[in-house]
Amino acid sequence: MTTENAKVTGPATLTRRNFLFASLAAGGGLLLGFPLTSSLQAAEAPLATPHAYIRIDPNGLVTLILPYVEMGQGAYTAQVQILAEELEVDPSTVRVEAAPPQEPLYASPLFGGQITLRLY
C-alpha cells in the first residue's frame, strides 16, 4: 500500500477524555462480575479465636496445623523439624494436620514450595 492510495478520513475521534471514559466503563464492567461482599464482611467482623497453628495435648502430643498442601516440596517434614527444635521435643511427638478448607483463620493467598517455610 502506498501513501497515494491511503485516504485520510479526518482527525481521530478518540481523545484523551474519551479514552479515559471508555477505560473506566470497561473497568467498571469487570468489577460488576466479582462479588466484594465476602471480603468486606471478613474485614468488618474480627475473628473470635486467635491464630492457633499449634496444639499441645496434655499427654505431650504436638499437632501442627498447616494451611498448605504437601506436594513433594518437603514442607511437612521441614515444619516438623523446625517446630520440634523450637519446642525442644522429639520429632516423633509432632504430627501435622491439614487446615480445614474454607476456614478464614488459615486462609492465605500465597502458594509455592519455598514460601511455606518462609512464612513460619
C-alpha positions as CSV (number, residue, x, y, z in Angstrom):
1,M,0.0,0.0,0.0
2,T,1.4,3.3,-0.9
3,T,0.6,6.7,0.5
4,E,-1.1,7.7,-2.7
5,N,-3.9,5.1,-2.1
6,A,-4.3,5.9,1.6
7,K,-7.3,8.1,2.4
8,V,-7.3,10.4,5.3
9,T,-10.8,10.4,6.8
10,G,-10.3,13.3,9.2
11,P,-8.9,13.7,12.7
12,A,-9.1,10.9,15.2
13,T,-12.2,10.9,17.3
14,L,-10.5,9.2,20.3
15,T,-9.4,12.0,22.6
16,R,-7.7,11.6,25.9
17,R,-11.0,12.3,27.7
18,N,-12.9,9.7,25.6
19,F,-10.2,7.1,26.2
20,L,-10.5,7.7,30.0
21,F,-14.3,7.4,29.8
22,A,-14.1,4.2,27.8
23,S,-11.4,2.7,30.1
24,L,-13.5,3.5,33.2
25,A,-16.6,2.0,31.7
26,A,-14.7,-1.2,30.8
27,G,-13.1,-1.5,34.2
28,G,-16.4,-0.9,35.9
29,G,-17.9,-3.6,33.9
30,L,-15.3,-6.0,35.1
31,L,-15.9,-5.1,38.7
32,L,-19.5,-6.0,38.4
33,G,-18.6,-9.6,37.8
34,F,-16.8,-10.1,41.1
35,P,-18.6,-10.0,44.4
36,L,-16.8,-7.9,47.0
37,T,-19.1,-8.6,49.9
38,S,-17.3,-11.6,51.3
39,S,-14.0,-9.7,51.7
40,L,-15.8,-6.8,53.3
41,Q,-17.6,-9.0,55.8
42,A,-14.4,-10.7,56.8
43,A,-12.7,-7.3,57.3
44,E,-15.6,-5.9,59.4
45,A,-16.0,-8.9,61.8
46,P,-12.8,-9.8,63.7
47,L,-12.2,-13.4,64.4
48,A,-13.1,-14.5,67.9
49,T,-10.3,-17.1,68.1
50,P,-6.6,-16.4,67.8
51,H,-4.5,-17.8,65.1
52,A,-3.8,-21.2,66.5
53,Y,-1.4,-23.3,64.3
54,I,-0.1,-25.4,67.2
55,R,-2.0,-27.6,69.7
56,I,-0.3,-29.4,72.5
57,D,-2.2,-32.2,74.2
58,P,-1.9,-33.0,77.9
59,N,0.0,-36.2,77.0
60,G,2.6,-34.3,75.1
61,L,1.4,-34.8,71.5
62,V,2.1,-31.7,69.5
63,T,-0.2,-31.0,66.5
64,L,0.9,-28.5,63.8
65,I,-1.9,-27.3,61.6
66,L,-0.6,-26.3,58.1
67,P,-2.8,-24.4,55.6
68,Y,-0.5,-25.6,52.8
69,V,-0.6,-28.9,50.9
70,E,2.4,-31.1,50.8
71,M,3.1,-31.8,47.1
72,G,6.7,-33.1,47.3
73,Q,8.4,-29.9,48.5
74,G,9.1,-31.4,51.9
75,A,7.0,-28.7,53.7
76,Y,5.6,-31.1,56.3
77,T,8.9,-32.7,57.1
78,A,10.7,-29.3,57.4
79,Q,8.0,-27.8,59.5
80,V,8.0,-30.8,61.9
81,Q,11.8,-30.5,62.3
82,I,11.6,-26.7,62.9
83,L,8.8,-27.0,65.4
84,A,10.4,-29.9,67.3
85,E,13.7,-28.0,67.6
86,E,11.9,-24.8,68.8
87,L,9.8,-26.6,71.4
88,E,12.7,-28.9,72.3
89,V,10.6,-32.1,71.8
90,D,11.2,-35.3,70.0
91,P,10.1,-35.0,66.3
92,S,8.1,-38.3,66.7
93,T,5.7,-36.5,69.0
94,V,4.8,-33.9,66.4
95,R,2.1,-34.6,63.9
96,V,0.9,-32.5,61.0
97,E,-2.7,-31.8,60.3
98,A,-4.1,-30.1,57.2
99,A,-6.1,-27.0,57.9
100,P,-9.8,-27.2,57.3
101,P,-10.9,-26.0,53.8
102,Q,-12.6,-22.6,53.6
103,E,-11.6,-21.7,57.1
104,P,-10.8,-17.9,57.2
105,L,-8.5,-18.5,60.2
106,Y,-6.0,-20.3,58.0
107,A,-6.6,-18.5,54.7
108,S,-3.6,-17.3,52.7
109,P,-3.3,-16.4,49.0
110,L,0.3,-17.5,48.8
111,F,1.4,-20.8,47.3
112,G,4.7,-22.3,46.5
113,G,7.3,-24.7,47.7
114,Q,9.7,-22.3,49.4
115,I,7.1,-19.8,50.6
116,T,5.7,-22.3,53.2
117,L,9.0,-22.3,55.1
118,R,9.5,-18.6,54.9
119,L,6.1,-17.8,56.3
120,Y,6.7,-19.6,59.6
